Amino acid sequence: MVLHEATLFLDLDGTLFELVDSPEDVRADHRTQALIGQLMRRMDGRVAVVSGRSLAQIDDMLGDAAGTLWISGSHGCEHRWDGVIQSPSRPAALDDVAASFRDFAQDRPGVLVEQKSLGVALHYRLAPEAGASALTLAQELADLHDLYLQHGKSMVELRVGTANKGSAILAMMGHPRLAGTTPVFAGDDVTDEPGFKAVLELGGHAILVGEPRPTLATFGLRSPEKLREWLWRATA
């Protein structure tokens, strides 16, 4: 797979970075920032992050490297492309959801609430026994507030809109600077499947990072470390 004439789309959690117990602890080290810099130079700036994290969270995670990237955050609802920022307003209903999630987590050690600009996530990686109850609560709140219910690895999120990583990739590939290139998307979670579908429809390549599972992806790498190693080699 040749990257020099491609556009590279990267998920973050579980893909470029290892999954950790506390999402707020994820930060790019100097070597990862150097990798992003090399990718941008070798690929003439055609590198994008497509993540469920908000723009603000992505900036915190990537540091200075974030300013050079094309970014779609909040599962395709927020964008910063070529210096242009688009972000819808945060509905007040998400504050009610956050309060309900915090009440749920208060009596369940290990359950974490993650606030995002356009969503609220409930993580139960450290308390798997709470998973069924978390899903039930999230569904009730989604129906009550007319919010989108997003499933993920040991987490559930309520968010605005019906955009996804696939719609974000398709929109970016329509931009004059990216049009005509071959899209390559690396992701790990079920939330990345729409992105895999989008790049395959455009004649590109989809890479599943992590343990094998049923997926649309046509290539696989067993860990974020293996992905980073491959990206170094592919753009050397």
C-alpha positions in Angstrom: 0.0 0.0 0.0 1.6 3.3 -1.1 0.9 6.3 1.0 2.7 9.1 -0.9 -0.3 9.6 -3.3 -3.0 8.8 -0.7 -5.0 10.8 1.8 -4.5 9.2 5.3 -7.4 9.2 7.8 -6.6 8.2 11.4 -8.8 7.4 14.4 -7.1 8.1 17.7 -8.2 6.0 20.7 -7.3 2.4 20.1 -5.7 3.2 16.7 -2.9 5.8 16.9 -3.0 5.6 20.7 -3.4 2.6 23.0 -6.6 2.5 25.0 -6.2 3.6 28.6 -8.5 3.5 31.6 -9.0 7.3 31.8 -9.6 8.9 28.4 -8.3 12.3 29.6 -4.8 10.7 30.2 -4.1 10.2 26.5 -1.4 12.5 25.2 0.9 12.4 22.2 4.5 11.9 23.2 7.4 13.5 21.3 7.9 10.5 19.0 4.2 10.5 18.0 4.3 14.2 17.3 7.4 13.6 15.2 5.5 10.8 13.3 2.6 13.2 12.5 5.1 15.7 11.3 6.8 13.2 9.0 3.4 12.1 7.7 2.4 15.7 6.9 5.7 16.3 5.0 5.7 13.1 3.0 2.0 13.3 2.1 1.9 17.0 1.3 -0.4 17.7 4.2 -3.0 15.1 3.3 -3.4 13.7 6.8 -6.7 13.8 8.8 -7.9 12.8 12.2 -11.4 11.3 12.3 -12.4 10.7 15.9 -15.3 10.6 18.3 -13.4 13.0 20.5 -14.3 16.7 20.3 -12.0 19.3 18.6 -11.0 20.6 22.0 -10.0 17.1 23.2 -8.1 16.3 20.1 -6.1 19.6 20.4 -5.3 18.5 24.0 -4.3 15.0 22.9 -2.1 16.0 20.0 -0.6 19.3 21.2 1.1 21.4 18.5 0.7 18.7 15.9 -3.1 19.2 15.9 -2.8 22.6 14.2 -1.4 21.1 11.0 -4.0 18.4 10.5 -7.4 18.1 8.9 -9.7 17.2 11.8 -13.3 15.8 12.1 -14.3 15.4 15.7 -17.4 14.3 17.6 -18.1 11.5 15.1 -18.2 13.7 12.1 -20.2 16.6 13.7 -17.3 19.0 14.2 -14.8 20.0 11.5 -11.6 22.0 11.2 -10.5 21.6 7.6 -7.8 23.7 6.0 -8.3 26.4 8.7 -12.1 26.5 8.4 -14.0 25.5 11.6 -17.6 24.2 11.7 -19.3 23.2 14.9 -23.1 23.1 15.8 -24.4 24.4 19.0 -24.5 22.1 22.0 -28.1 21.2 23.0 -29.1 21.8 26.6 -30.3 18.2 26.8 -26.7 17.0 27.0 -26.4 18.8 30.4 -29.3 16.7 31.7 -27.7 13.6 30.2 -24.4 14.4 31.9 -26.2 14.8 35.3 -27.9 11.4 34.9 -24.6 9.7 33.9 -22.9 11.2 36.9 -25.6 10.0 39.2 -25.3 6.5 37.6 -21.5 6.5 38.0 -21.5 7.8 41.6 -22.4 4.4 43.1 -20.5 2.3 40.6 -16.7 2.5 41.2 -14.8 2.3 37.9 -17.6 3.9 35.8 -16.4 7.2 34.2 -18.3 10.1 32.6 -16.6 11.8 29.7 -17.9 15.3 28.7 -17.5 16.3 25.1 -18.6 19.4 23.2 -21.4 17.6 21.4 -21.9 14.4 23.4 -21.5 12.7 26.8 -19.9 9.2 27.1 -20.3 6.7 29.9 -17.3 4.3 30.1 -17.5 1.0 32.0 -14.2 -0.6 30.9 -13.2 -0.8 34.6 -16.7 -2.0 35.7 -17.9 -4.4 33.0 -20.7 -5.6 35.3 -22.3 -2.2 34.9 -22.5 -2.5 31.1 -26.1 -3.7 30.8 -27.4 -1.1 33.1 -25.4 1.6 31.3 -26.9 0.6 28.0 -30.4 0.6 29.4 -30.0 4.1 30.9 -28.5 5.5 27.7 -31.3 4.1 25.6 -33.9 5.7 27.9 -32.2 9.1 27.8 -31.7 8.9 24.0 -35.5 8.3 23.6 -36.3 11.1 26.1 -34.1 13.7 24.6 -34.1 12.6 21.0 -30.3 12.2 20.9 -28.2 9.7 18.9 -27.1 6.6 20.8 -23.5 5.7 19.9 -22.0 2.4 20.9 -18.3 1.8 21.4 -15.8 -0.4 23.2 -17.0 -0.7 26.8 -18.7 2.7 26.5 -21.9 4.3 25.3 -22.4 7.8 24.2 -25.3 10.2 23.6 -24.5 12.8 21.0 -26.1 15.2 18.5 -26.8 14.4 14.9 -26.6 11.4 12.7 -23.3 12.2 11.1 -20.6 9.5 11.4 -16.9 9.0 10.4 -18.0 7.8 7.0 -19.9 10.9 6.2 -16.9 13.0 7.4 -14.5 11.1 5.2 -16.8 11.4 2.1 -17.1 15.2 2.7 -13.4 15.7 3.1 -12.6 13.6 0.0 -14.8 16.0 -2.0 -12.5 19.0 -1.1 -10.4 20.1 -4.1 -7.1 19.5 -2.1 -8.0 15.9 -1.5 -10.2 14.9 -4.5 -8.6 12.3 -6.7 -6.3 10.8 -4.1 -6.7 7.3 -2.6 -8.2 7.4 0.9 -6.7 5.1 3.5 -8.5 4.9 6.9 -7.2 3.2 10.1 -9.6 2.5 12.9 -10.3 0.0 15.7 -13.9 0.2 16.9 -17.4 -0.4 15.5 -17.7 3.4 15.3 -15.0 3.2 12.5 -17.0 0.8 10.3 -18.8 3.7 8.4 -15.4 5.1 7.7 -14.2 1.7 6.4 -17.3 1.6 4.1 -16.6 5.1 2.8 -13.0 4.6 1.8 -13.8 1.2 0.2 -16.6 2.9 -1.9 -14.0 5.4 -3.1 -11.5 2.7 -4.1 -9.3 3.1 -1.0 -8.1 0.9 1.8 -9.4 0.2 5.3 -7.1 -1.0 8.1 -8.4 -2.6 11.3 -6.1 -2.0 14.3 -6.4 -4.5 17.1 -7.6 -8.0 17.5 -9.3 -9.6 14.5 -13.1 -9.3 14.5 -15.9 -9.2 11.9 -15.2 -6.0 9.9 -15.3 -4.3 6.5 -11.6 -3.6 6.8 -9.4 -5.4 4.2 -6.1 -5.0 6.1 -5.2 -5.6 9.8 -2.5 -4.5 12.3 -2.6 -6.0 15.7 -2.0 -2.9 17.8 -1.4 0.9 17.7 2.3 0.2 18.1 2.2 -1.9 14.9 0.3 0.9 13.1 2.9 3.5 14.2 5.8 1.3 13.1 4.1 0.8 9.7 3.5 4.5 9.2 7.1 5.3 9.9 8.2 2.7 7.3 5.6 3.7 4.8 6.7 7.3 4.7 10.4 6.9 5.2 
